[in-house]
Amino acid sequence: MAVFMGAVMVLIPKMAALLMEGLMPVSDAASSFIQKHFQNRGKIYIGLDSAVGTGHPVTLTMALILVPVSIFLAFILPGNQVVPLADLACIPYMLVLITPIVHENGFRGLIVGIIVLAVGFYIATDLAPLITSAAANVNFDMGGAAAISSICDGANPLTWVITRLGQLGDGIGLVVPAVVAIAMAVWNRMRIVKEAKELHAEQA
């Protein structure tokens, strides 16, 4: 089992990274084309899947260290009812965005990763009844488990917030995310206009 999980932890992120890295030249070419033909739009970013960063040495190192840490946390965190198994292979994907935020500093990344996992366990525990109910509704084989959850998708703070807002009723679950989305769109528009003005000032 340990050999199997070790192989999964290393091979799956590496395979995903190789596939996504093949898109990097396409992304760079698309970015150059857009910048050339849409110079008045400011800086334009090309989005890629987070799997691009799963093969980064710092990300993989943090993930391998946090596998035993996550199991340890699962047993010592008070109130936690989730023990990870299959989701251990998803830890690299949870750490992808942490690596650039900590400027590839592995120690700081581990500290942030532990916090992310701890919060994730509580979110996964809170959403376990809903996830279990959804699985039962589609006749998913839970292997005799009384409840199931996830520390990857099931522990996403945004997922948790939207889910809980949706349970408040009176359309709050729709209104609040809509207001936040509109506010972020307006802010992003202002940022784009500002960057375009700065770009024009530099070219003048």
LUMNURO-91868 format. One record per residue: residue number from 1; x, y, z of N, C-alpha, C, O in turn. Coordinates in Angstrom, 1 decimal, padded with zeros to 4 digits. Layout:
BEGIN
nr_nc1_nc2_nc3_cac1_cac2_cac3_cc1_cc2_cc3_oc1_oc2_oc3
NUM_X_Y_Z_X_Y_Z_X_Y_Z_X_Y_Z .
...
//
This chain:
BEGIN
nr_nc1_nc2_nc3_cac1_cac2_cac3_cc1_cc2_cc3_oc1_oc2_oc3
1_000.8_-001.2_000.0_000.0_000.0_000.0_000.9_001.3_000.0_000.6_002.2_-000.7 .
2_001.9_001.2_000.8_002.8_002.4_000.9_003.5_002.6_-000.5_003.6_003.8_-000.9 .
3_003.9_001.5_-001.1_004.6_001.7_-002.4_003.6_002.2_-003.4_003.9_003.1_-004.3 .
4_002.4_001.7_-003.4_001.3_002.1_-004.3_001.1_003.6_-004.2_001.0_004.4_-005.1 .
5_000.9_004.1_-002.9_000.6_005.5_-002.7_001.8_006.4_-003.0_001.6_007.5_-003.6 .
6_003.0_005.9_-002.8_004.2_006.6_-003.2_004.3_006.8_-004.7_004.6_007.9_-005.1 .
7_004.0_005.7_-005.4_004.0_005.8_-006.9_002.9_006.8_-007.4_003.2_007.6_-008.3 .
8_001.7_006.7_-006.8_000.7_007.7_-007.2_001.0_009.1_-006.9_000.8_010.0_-007.7 .
9_001.6_009.3_-005.7_002.0_010.7_-005.3_003.0_011.3_-006.2_003.0_012.5_-006.5 .
10_003.9_010.5_-006.8_005.0_011.0_-007.6_004.6_011.0_-009.1_004.8_012.0_-009.8 .
11_004.0_009.9_-009.6_003.8_009.8_-011.0_002.6_010.6_-011.5_002.7_011.2_-012.5 .
12_001.5_010.7_-010.8_000.3_011.4_-011.2_000.7_012.9_-011.4_000.4_013.5_-012.5 .
13_001.3_013.6_-010.4_001.6_015.0_-010.6_002.6_015.2_-011.8_002.5_016.2_-012.5 .
14_003.6_014.3_-011.9_004.6_014.4_-012.9_004.0_014.2_-014.3_004.3_015.0_-015.2 .
15_003.1_013.3_-014.4_002.4_013.1_-015.7_001.5_014.3_-016.1_001.5_014.7_-017.2 .
16_000.8_014.8_-015.1_000.0_016.0_-015.3_000.8_017.2_-015.7_000.5_018.0_-016.6 .
17_001.9_017.3_-015.0_002.8_018.4_-015.3_003.4_018.4_-016.7_003.5_019.4_-017.4 .
18_003.8_017.2_-017.1_004.3_017.0_-018.5_003.3_017.4_-019.5_003.6_018.1_-020.5 .
19_002.1_016.9_-019.3_001.0_017.3_-020.3_000.7_018.8_-020.3_000.6_019.4_-021.4 .
20_000.7_019.4_-019.1_000.4_020.8_-019.1_001.6_021.7_-019.6_001.4_022.7_-020.1 .
21_002.8_021.2_-019.3_004.0_022.0_-019.7_004.0_022.0_-021.3_004.6_022.9_-021.8 .
22_003.4_021.0_-021.9_003.4_021.1_-023.4_002.5_022.2_-023.9_002.7_022.6_-025.1 .
23_001.7_022.7_-023.0_000.8_023.9_-023.4_001.5_025.2_-023.2_001.0_026.2_-023.7 .
24_002.6_025.2_-022.5_003.3_026.5_-022.2_003.7_027.3_-023.4_003.5_028.5_-023.5 .
25_004.3_026.6_-024.5_004.6_027.3_-025.7_003.4_027.9_-026.4_003.4_029.0_-026.9 .
26_002.3_027.2_-026.3_001.0_027.7_-026.9_000.6_028.9_-026.1_000.1_029.9_-026.7 .
27_000.6_028.8_-024.8_000.2_029.9_-024.0_001.1_031.2_-024.2_000.6_032.3_-024.4 .
28_002.4_031.0_-024.3_003.3_032.1_-024.6_003.1_032.7_-025.9_003.1_033.9_-026.1 .
29_002.8_031.9_-027.0_002.5_032.4_-028.3_001.2_033.2_-028.3_001.1_034.2_-028.9 .
30_000.2_032.6_-027.6_-001.1_033.3_-027.6_-001.0_034.6_-026.9_-001.6_035.6_-027.3 .
31_-000.2_034.6_-025.8_000.0_035.9_-025.0_000.7_036.9_-025.9_000.3_038.1_-025.8 .
32_001.7_036.5_-026.6_002.4_037.5_-027.5_001.5_038.0_-028.6_001.6_039.2_-028.9 .
33_000.7_037.1_-029.1_-000.2_037.5_-030.2_-001.2_038.6_-029.7_-001.5_039.6_-030.3 .
34_-001.8_038.3_-028.5_-002.8_039.2_-027.9_-002.2_040.5_-027.5_-002.8_041.6_-027.8 .
35_-001.0_040.5_-027.0_-000.3_041.7_-026.6_000.0_042.6_-027.8_-000.1_043.8_-027.7 .
36_000.3_041.9_-028.9_000.6_042.6_-030.1_-000.6_043.3_-030.8_-000.6_044.4_-031.3 .
37_-001.7_042.6_-030.8_-002.9_043.0_-031.5_-003.9_043.8_-030.6_-004.9_044.4_-031.1 .
38_-003.7_043.7_-029.3_-004.6_044.4_-028.4_-003.8_045.2_-027.4_-004.0_045.0_-026.2 .
39_-003.0_046.1_-027.9_-002.1_046.9_-027.0_-002.9_047.8_-026.1_-002.3_048.2_-025.1 .
40_-004.1_048.2_-026.5_-004.8_049.2_-025.7_-005.5_048.5_-024.5_-006.2_049.2_-023.7 .
41_-005.4_047.2_-024.3_-006.1_046.5_-023.2_-005.3_046.3_-022.0_-005.7_045.7_-021.0 .
42_-004.0_046.8_-022.0_-003.2_046.6_-020.8_-002.6_045.2_-020.9_-002.6_044.5_-021.9 .
43_-002.1_044.7_-019.8_-001.5_043.4_-019.7_-002.6_042.3_-019.6_-003.5_042.4_-018.8 .
44_-002.5_041.3_-020.5_-003.5_040.3_-020.6_-002.9_039.0_-020.2_-001.8_038.6_-020.7 .
45_-003.6_038.2_-019.4_-003.0_037.0_-018.9_-003.7_035.8_-019.5_-004.9_035.8_-019.8 .
46_-003.0_034.7_-019.8_-003.5_033.5_-020.3_-003.6_032.5_-019.2_-002.6_032.1_-018.6 .
47_-004.8_032.0_-018.9_-005.0_031.0_-017.8_-004.7_029.6_-018.2_-005.1_029.2_-019.3 .
48_-004.0_028.9_-017.4_-003.8_027.4_-017.6_-004.2_026.7_-016.3_-004.4_027.3_-015.3 .
49_-004.3_025.4_-016.4_-004.7_024.5_-015.3_-003.6_024.5_-014.3_-002.4_024.7_-014.6 .
50_-004.0_024.3_-013.0_-003.0_024.3_-011.9_-002.1_023.2_-012.0_-001.0_023.2_-011.4 .
51_-002.4_022.2_-012.8_-001.5_021.0_-013.0_-000.1_021.4_-013.6_000.8_020.7_-013.5 .
52_-000.1_022.6_-014.2_001.2_023.1_-014.7_002.3_023.2_-013.6_003.5_022.9_-013.8 .
53_001.8_023.5_-012.3_002.8_023.6_-011.2_003.0_022.4_-010.4_003.8_022.4_-009.4 .
54_002.3_021.3_-010.7_002.4_020.1_-009.8_003.7_019.5_-009.9_004.1_018.8_-008.9 .
55_004.4_019.6_-011.0_005.7_019.0_-011.1_006.9_019.8_-010.6_008.0_019.4_-010.6 .
56_006.6_021.0_-010.0_007.6_021.8_-009.4_008.3_021.1_-008.2_007.6_020.5_-007.4 .
57_009.6_021.1_-008.2_010.3_020.4_-007.1_009.8_020.8_-005.7_009.7_019.9_-004.8 .
58_009.6_022.1_-005.4_009.1_022.5_-004.1_007.7_022.0_-003.8_007.5_021.5_-002.7 .
59_006.9_022.0_-004.8_005.5_021.5_-004.6_005.5_020.0_-004.3_004.8_019.6_-003.4 .
60_006.3_019.3_-005.1_006.3_017.8_-004.8_007.0_017.5_-003.5_006.5_016.6_-002.7 .
61_008.0_018.2_-003.1_008.7_018.0_-001.8_007.7_018.3_-000.7_007.6_017.5_000.3 .
62_007.0_019.4_-000.7_006.0_019.7_000.3_005.0_018.7_000.4_004.5_018.3_001.5 .
63_004.5_018.2_-000.8_003.4_017.2_-000.8_003.8_015.9_-000.1_003.1_015.3_000.7 .
64_005.0_015.5_-000.5_005.5_014.2_000.1_005.7_014.3_001.6_005.5_013.4_002.4 .
65_006.2_015.5_002.1_006.3_015.7_003.5_005.0_015.8_004.2_004.8_015.3_005.4 .
66_004.0_016.4_003.6_002.7_016.6_004.2_001.8_015.4_004.2_000.7_015.4_004.8 .
67_002.2_014.3_003.5_001.3_013.1_003.5_001.3_012.5_004.9_000.2_012.4_005.4 .
68_002.4_012.2_005.5_002.3_011.7_006.9_001.8_012.7_007.9_001.1_012.4_008.8 .
69_002.1_014.0_007.6_001.6_015.1_008.5_000.1_015.1_008.4_-000.6_015.3_009.5 .
70_-000.5_015.0_007.2_-002.0_015.1_007.1_-002.6_013.9_007.9_-003.7_014.1_008.5 .
71_-002.0_012.7_007.8_-002.6_011.6_008.5_-002.5_011.8_010.0_-003.4_011.5_010.8 .
72_-001.4_012.4_010.5_-001.2_012.7_011.9_-002.2_013.8_012.3_-002.9_013.6_013.4 .
73_-002.4_014.8_011.5_-003.4_015.8_011.8_-004.8_015.3_011.9_-005.6_015.7_012.8 .
74_-005.1_014.3_011.0_-006.5_013.7_011.0_-006.8_013.1_012.4_-008.0_013.1_012.8 .
75_-005.8_012.6_013.1_-006.1_011.9_014.3_-006.0_012.8_015.6_-006.5_012.5_016.6 .
76_-005.3_013.9_015.4_-005.1_014.8_016.6_-006.0_016.0_016.6_-006.2_016.6_017.7 .
77_-006.6_016.4_015.5_-007.4_017.6_015.5_-008.8_017.3_016.2_-009.5_016.3_015.8 .
78_-009.1_018.0_017.2_-010.4_017.8_017.9_-011.6_018.1_017.0_-011.6_019.1_016.4 .
79_-012.5_017.1_017.0_-013.7_017.4_016.2_-013.6_016.9_014.7_-014.6_016.8_014.0 .
80_-012.4_016.6_014.3_-012.3_016.1_012.9_-012.8_014.7_012.8_-012.5_013.8_013.6 .
81_-013.5_014.4_011.7_-014.0_013.0_011.5_-013.6_012.5_010.1_-014.2_011.5_009.6 .
82_-012.6_013.1_009.5_-012.2_012.7_008.2_-010.7_012.1_008.2_-009.8_012.8_008.8 .
83_-010.5_010.9_007.7_-009.2_010.3_007.6_-008.9_010.2_006.1_-009.6_009.5_005.4 .
84_-007.9_010.9_005.6_-007.6_010.9_004.1_-007.0_009.6_003.7_-006.2_009.0_004.4 .
85_-007.3_009.2_002.5_-006.7_008.0_001.8_-006.4_008.3_000.4_-005.3_008.6_-000.1 .
86_-007.5_008.2_-000.4_-007.4_008.5_-001.9_-007.0_009.9_-002.1_-006.3_010.2_-003.1 .
87_-007.4_010.8_-001.2_-007.2_012.2_-001.4_-005.7_012.6_-001.1_-005.3_013.7_-001.4 .
88_-004.9_011.7_-000.6_-003.5_012.0_-000.4_-002.8_012.3_-001.7_-001.9_013.1_-001.7 .
89_-003.3_011.7_-002.8_-002.7_012.0_-004.1_-003.1_013.4_-004.6_-002.5_013.9_-005.6 .
90_-004.1_014.0_-004.0_-004.5_015.3_-004.4_-003.7_016.5_-003.7_-003.9_017.6_-004.0 .
91_-002.9_016.1_-002.7_-002.2_017.1_-001.9_-001.4_018.0_-002.8_-001.3_019.3_-002.6 .
92_-000.6_017.5_-003.8_000.1_018.4_-004.7_-000.7_019.5_-005.3_-000.3_020.6_-005.5 .
93_-001.9_019.2_-005.7_-002.8_020.1_-006.3_-003.3_021.2_-005.3_-003.6_022.3_-005.7 .
94_-003.3_020.9_-004.1_-003.7_021.8_-003.0_-002.6_022.8_-002.8_-002.8_023.9_-002.2 .
95_-001.4_022.4_-003.1_-000.2_023.2_-002.8_000.3_024.0_-004.0_001.2_024.8_-003.8 .
96_-000.2_023.8_-005.1_000.3_024.4_-006.3_000.3_026.0_-006.2_001.4_026.6_-006.5 .
97_-000.7_026.6_-005.7_-000.8_028.0_-005.6_000.0_028.5_-004.4_000.3_029.7_-004.3 .
98_000.3_027.7_-003.5_001.1_028.1_-002.3_002.5_028.3_-002.7_003.2_029.3_-002.2 .
99_003.1_027.5_-003.6_004.5_027.6_-004.0_004.9_029.0_-004.5_005.8_029.6_-004.0 .
100_004.1_029.6_-005.4_004.5_031.0_-005.9_004.2_032.0_-004.8_004.9_033.0_-004.7 .
101_003.2_031.8_-003.9_002.9_032.8_-002.9_004.0_032.9_-001.9_004.3_034.0_-001.4 .
102_004.7_031.8_-001.6_005.8_031.8_-000.6_007.1_032.0_-001.3_008.2_031.8_-000.7 .
103_007.1_032.3_-002.6_008.3_032.5_-003.4_009.2_031.3_-003.3_010.4_031.4_-003.2 .
104_008.6_030.1_-003.5_009.3_028.9_-003.5_010.1_028.5_-002.3_011.1_027.8_-002.3 .
105_009.7_029.1_-001.2_010.3_028.8_000.1_009.6_027.6_000.7_008.5_027.7_001.2 .
106_010.3_026.5_000.8_009.7_025.2_001.2_009.3_025.3_002.7_008.2_024.7_003.0 .
107_010.0_025.9_003.6_009.6_025.9_005.0_008.3_026.7_005.2_007.4_026.2_005.8 .
108_008.3_027.9_004.6_007.0_028.7_004.7_005.9_028.0_004.0_004.8_028.0_004.5 .
109_006.2_027.3_002.9_005.2_026.5_002.2_004.6_025.4_003.1_003.4_025.2_003.1 .
110_005.5_024.8_003.9_005.0_023.7_004.8_004.1_024.2_005.9_003.1_023.6_006.2 .
111_004.5_025.4_006.4_003.6_026.0_007.5_002.2_026.3_006.9_001.2_026.0_007.5 .
112_002.2_027.0_005.7_000.9_027.3_005.1_000.2_026.1_004.7_-001.0_026.0_004.9 .
113_000.9_025.0_004.2_000.2_023.8_003.9_-000.4_023.1_005.1_-001.5_022.6_004.9 .
114_000.2_023.1_006.2_-000.4_022.5_007.4_-001.6_023.3_007.8_-002.6_022.7_008.2 .
115_-001.6_024.6_007.7_-002.8_025.4_008.0_-003.9_025.1_007.1_-005.1_024.9_007.5 .
116_-003.6_025.0_005.8_-004.6_024.7_004.7_-005.2_023.3_005.0_-006.4_023.1_004.9 .
117_-004.4_022.3_005.3_-004.9_021.0_005.6_-005.8_021.0_006.9_-006.8_020.3_006.9 .
118_-005.3_021.7_007.9_-006.1_021.7_009.1_-007.5_022.3_008.9_-008.5_021.7_009.3 .
119_-007.5_023.4_008.2_-008.8_024.1_007.9_-009.6_023.1_007.0_-010.8_023.0_007.1 .
120_-008.9_022.5_006.0_-009.6_021.6_005.1_-010.3_020.4_005.8_-011.4_020.0_005.4 .
121_-009.6_019.9_006.8_-010.2_018.8_007.5_-011.6_019.2_008.2_-012.5_018.4_008.2 .
122_-011.6_020.4_008.8_-012.8_020.8_009.4_-013.9_021.1_008.4_-015.1_020.8_008.6 .
123_-013.5_021.7_007.2_-014.5_021.9_006.2_-015.1_020.6_005.6_-016.3_020.4_005.4 .
124_-014.1_019.6_005.4_-014.5_018.3_004.9_-015.4_017.6_005.9_-016.4_016.9_005.5 .
125_-015.2_017.8_007.2_-016.0_017.2_008.2_-017.4_017.8_008.2_-018.4_017.1_008.3 .
126_-017.5_019.1_008.0_-018.7_019.8_008.0_-019.6_019.5_006.8_-020.8_019.4_006.9 .
127_-018.9_019.2_005.7_-019.6_018.9_004.4_-019.9_017.4_004.2_-020.5_017.0_003.3 .
128_-019.3_016.6_005.1_-019.4_015.2_004.9_-020.9_014.7_004.8_-021.1_013.8_003.9 .
129_-021.8_015.2_005.6_-023.2_014.7_005.4_-023.8_015.0_004.0_-024.5_014.2_003.4 .
130_-023.5_016.2_003.5_-024.0_016.5_002.2_-023.3_015.7_001.1_-024.0_015.2_000.2 .
131_-022.0_015.5_001.2_-021.3_014.7_000.2_-021.7_013.2_000.3_-021.9_012.6_-000.8 .
132_-022.0_012.7_001.5_-022.5_011.4_001.6_-023.9_011.2_001.0_-024.2_010.2_000.4 .
133_-024.7_012.2_001.3_-026.1_012.2_000.7_-026.0_012.2_-000.8_-026.8_011.5_-001.5 .
134_-025.2_013.1_-001.4_-025.1_013.1_-002.8_-024.6_011.8_-003.4_-025.1_011.4_-004.4 .
135_-023.6_011.2_-002.7_-023.1_009.9_-003.2_-024.2_008.8_-003.1_-024.3_008.0_-004.0 .
136_-025.0_008.8_-002.1_-026.1_007.9_-001.9_-027.2_008.1_-003.0_-027.7_007.1_-003.4 .
137_-027.4_009.3_-003.4_-028.4_009.6_-004.4_-028.1_009.0_-005.7_-029.0_008.8_-006.5 .
138_-026.8_008.8_-006.0_-026.4_008.3_-007.3_-025.9_006.8_-007.2_-025.3_006.3_-008.1 .
139_-026.2_006.2_-006.0_-025.9_004.8_-005.7_-024.4_004.6_-005.8_-024.0_003.5_-006.3 .
140_-023.6_005.5_-005.3_-022.2_005.3_-005.3_-021.8_004.3_-004.2_-022.3_004.3_-003.1 .
141_-020.9_003.4_-004.6_-020.5_002.3_-003.6_-019.5_002.9_-002.6_-018.3_003.2_-003.0 .
142_-019.9_003.1_-001.4_-019.0_003.7_-000.4_-018.2_002.6_000.4_-017.5_003.0_001.4 .
143_-018.2_001.4_-000.1_-017.4_000.4_000.5_-017.7_000.1_002.0_-016.8_-000.3_002.7 .
144_-018.9_000.3_002.4_-019.3_000.0_003.8_-019.0_001.2_004.7_-019.3_001.0_005.9 .
145_-018.5_002.3_004.2_-018.3_003.4_005.0_-019.6_004.1_005.4_-020.5_004.2_004.6 .
146_-019.7_004.6_006.6_-020.9_005.3_007.1_-021.0_006.7_006.5_-022.1_007.2_006.2 .
147_-019.9_007.3_006.2_-019.9_008.6_005.6_-018.6_008.8_004.8_-017.6_008.2_005.1 .
148_-018.6_009.7_003.8_-017.4_010.0_003.0_-017.3_011.5_002.8_-018.3_012.2_002.9 .
149_-016.1_011.9_002.5_-015.9_013.3_002.3_-014.6_013.4_001.5_-014.1_012.5_001.0 .
150_-014.1_014.7_001.4_-012.9_014.9_000.6_-012.1_016.1_001.2_-012.7_017.1_001.6 .
151_-010.8_016.0_001.2_-010.0_017.1_001.6_-009.5_017.9_000.5_-008.7_018.9_000.6 .
152_-009.9_017.6_-000.7_-009.5_018.3_-001.9_-010.7_019.2_-002.3_-010.8_020.4_-001.9 .
153_-011.6_018.7_-003.2_-012.7_019.5_-003.6_-013.7_019.8_-002.4_-014.3_020.8_-002.3 .
154_-013.8_018.8_-001.6_-014.7_018.9_-000.4_-014.2_019.8_000.7_-015.0_020.0_001.6 .
155_-013.0_020.2_000.6_-012.4_021.1_001.6_-012.1_022.5_001.1_-011.4_023.2_001.7 .
156_-012.7_022.8_000.0_-012.4_024.1_-000.6_-013.3_025.2_000.1_-014.5_025.1_000.2 .
157_-012.6_026.2_000.7_-013.3_027.2_001.5_-014.4_027.9_000.6_-015.5_028.2_001.2 .
158_-014.2_028.2_-000.6_-015.2_028.8_-001.5_-016.4_027.9_-001.6_-017.5_028.4_-001.6 .
159_-016.1_026.6_-001.8_-017.2_025.7_-001.9_-018.1_025.7_-000.7_-019.3_025.7_-000.7 .
160_-017.4_025.7_000.5_-018.1_025.7_001.8_-018.9_026.9_001.9_-020.1_026.9_002.4 .
161_-018.4_028.1_001.6_-019.1_029.4_001.8_-020.3_029.4_000.9_-021.4_029.7_001.4 .
162_-020.2_029.0_-000.4_-021.3_029.0_-001.3_-022.4_028.0_-000.8_-023.6_028.3_-000.9 .
163_-022.0_026.9_-000.4_-022.9_025.8_000.1_-023.7_026.3_001.3_-024.9_026.2_001.3 .
164_-023.0_026.9_002.3_-023.7_027.3_003.5_-024.6_028.6_003.2_-025.6_028.7_003.8 .
165_-024.1_029.5_002.3_-025.0_030.6_002.0_-026.2_030.1_001.3_-027.3_030.7_001.5 .
166_-026.1_029.1_000.5_-027.3_028.6_-000.2_-028.3_028.0_000.7_-029.5_027.8_000.3 .
167_-027.9_027.6_001.9_-028.8_027.0_002.8_-029.5_028.1_003.7_-030.4_027.7_004.5 .
168_-029.2_029.3_003.5_-029.8_030.4_004.3_-031.2_030.7_003.8_-032.0_031.3_004.6 .
169_-031.4_030.4_002.6_-032.8_030.8_002.0_-032.9_032.2_001.6_-032.0_033.0_001.8 .
170_-034.1_032.6_001.1_-034.4_033.9_000.7_-033.5_034.5_-000.4_-033.3_035.7_-000.5 .
171_-032.9_033.6_-001.1_-032.0_034.0_-002.2_-030.6_034.5_-001.8_-029.9_035.0_-002.7 .
172_-030.3_034.4_-000.5_-029.0_034.9_-000.1_-027.9_034.2_-000.7_-026.8_034.8_-001.1 .
173_-028.0_032.9_-000.9_-027.0_032.1_-001.6_-026.7_032.5_-003.0_-025.6_032.2_-003.5 .
174_-027.7_033.2_-003.6_-027.4_033.7_-005.0_-027.0_035.2_-005.0_-026.2_035.6_-005.8 .
175_-027.6_035.9_-004.1_-027.3_037.4_-004.1_-025.9_037.7_-003.7_-025.2_038.5_-004.3 .
176_-025.4_037.1_-002.6_-024.1_037.4_-002.0_-023.0_037.1_-003.0_-022.2_037.9_-003.3 .
177_-023.0_035.8_-003.6_-022.0_035.5_-004.6_-022.0_036.5_-005.8_-021.0_036.8_-006.4 .
178_-023.3_036.8_-006.2_-023.5_037.7_-007.4_-022.9_039.1_-007.1_-022.2_039.7_-007.9 .
179_-023.1_039.6_-005.9_-022.6_040.9_-005.5_-021.0_040.9_-005.5_-020.4_041.8_-006.0 .
180_-020.5_039.8_-004.9_-019.0_039.7_-004.8_-018.4_039.6_-006.2_-017.4_040.2_-006.5 .
181_-019.1_038.8_-007.1_-018.6_038.6_-008.5_-018.6_040.0_-009.2_-017.7_040.3_-010.0 .
182_-019.7_040.7_-009.1_-019.8_042.0_-009.8_-018.8_043.0_-009.2_-018.1_043.7_-010.0 .
183_-018.6_043.0_-007.9_-017.5_043.9_-007.3_-016.1_043.5_-007.8_-015.3_044.4_-008.1 .
184_-015.9_042.2_-007.9_-014.6_041.8_-008.4_-014.4_042.1_-009.9_-013.3_042.5_-010.3 .
185_-015.5_042.0_-010.7_-015.4_042.4_-012.1_-015.1_043.9_-012.3_-014.4_044.3_-013.1 .
186_-015.8_044.7_-011.4_-015.6_046.2_-011.5_-014.1_046.5_-011.1_-013.5_047.3_-011.8 .
187_-013.6_045.9_-010.0_-012.3_046.1_-009.6_-011.3_045.7_-010.7_-010.3_046.3_-010.9 .
188_-011.5_044.5_-011.3_-010.7_044.0_-012.4_-010.7_045.0_-013.6_-009.6_045.2_-014.2 .
189_-011.8_045.5_-013.9_-011.9_046.5_-015.0_-011.1_047.7_-014.7_-010.4_048.2_-015.5 .
190_-011.2_048.2_-013.4_-010.4_049.4_-013.0_-008.9_049.1_-013.1_-008.1_050.0_-013.5 .
191_-008.5_047.9_-012.7_-007.1_047.5_-012.8_-006.6_047.5_-014.2_-005.5_047.9_-014.5 .
192_-007.4_046.9_-015.1_-007.0_046.8_-016.5_-006.9_048.2_-017.1_-005.9_048.5_-017.8 .
193_-007.8_049.1_-016.8_-007.7_050.5_-017.3_-006.4_051.2_-016.8_-005.8_051.9_-017.5 .
194_-006.1_051.0_-015.5_-005.0_051.6_-014.9_-003.7_051.1_-015.6_-002.8_051.8_-015.9 .
195_-003.6_049.7_-015.8_-002.4_049.2_-016.4_-002.3_049.6_-017.8_-001.2_049.9_-018.3 .
196_-003.4_049.8_-018.5_-003.3_050.3_-019.9_-002.8_051.7_-020.0_-002.0_052.1_-020.8 .
197_-003.2_052.6_-019.0_-002.7_054.0_-018.9_-001.2_054.0_-018.6_-000.5_054.8_-019.2 .
198_-000.8_053.1_-017.7_000.6_053.1_-017.4_001.4_052.6_-018.5_002.5_053.1_-018.8 .
199_000.9_051.6_-019.3_001.6_051.1_-020.5_001.7_052.2_-021.5_002.8_052.3_-022.1 .
200_000.7_053.0_-021.7_000.7_054.0_-022.7_001.7_055.1_-022.3_002.4_055.7_-023.1 .
201_001.7_055.4_-021.0_002.7_056.4_-020.5_004.1_056.0_-020.7_005.0_056.8_-021.0 .
202_004.4_054.7_-020.5_005.8_054.2_-020.7_006.2_054.3_-022.2_007.3_054.5_-022.5 .
203_005.2_054.0_-023.1_005.5_054.0_-024.5_005.6_055.4_-025.1_006.2_055.6_-026.1 .
204_005.0_056.4_-024.4_005.0_057.8_-024.9_006.4_058.4_-024.8_006.5_059.6_-025.1 .
//
